[in-house]
Amino acid sequence: MLPLTLAGRKADREWLDGLIDSVDLSDRLTHRPAELSGGQQQRVAIARALVHRPAVVFADEPTGNLDTNASEEVLGLLRRAVDQLGQTVVMVTHDAQAASPTGSSCCATARSSTTAAGRAPRACST
């Protein structure tokens, strides 16, 4: 809510409630960050990014420090942001598996040069 407050805007309560439900944290709203798991903290960060309803969400290594289960939760949330909320997600990652959901575009780089581009998962597996 702080970003909205700083922007002088009020939250759309229906949108906010739906977003909280989509990150599956409605039972953790009063918890401090240290009381949340890494995956929960990451989902809070994504929800904070989505609360503004941006056209594009930039995600830099969104699963970098997470275990397999938490990574799957975060990637699922980003996929839902595209499929259900209409956002575009631009993700930077070293994890080809994370970068290759069906139907997505992918651009692989190495040493600042493009090595492959196209539809995932083929372009992401190089």
Secondary structure, DSSP 8 states (H G I E B T S, - for coil): -HHHHHTT----HHHHHHHHHHTT-GGGTT--GGGS-HHHHHHHHHHHHHTT--SEEEEESTTTT--HHHHHHHHHHHHHHHHTT--EEEEE-S-TTTT--TT-EEEEEETTEEEEEEETTTGGG-
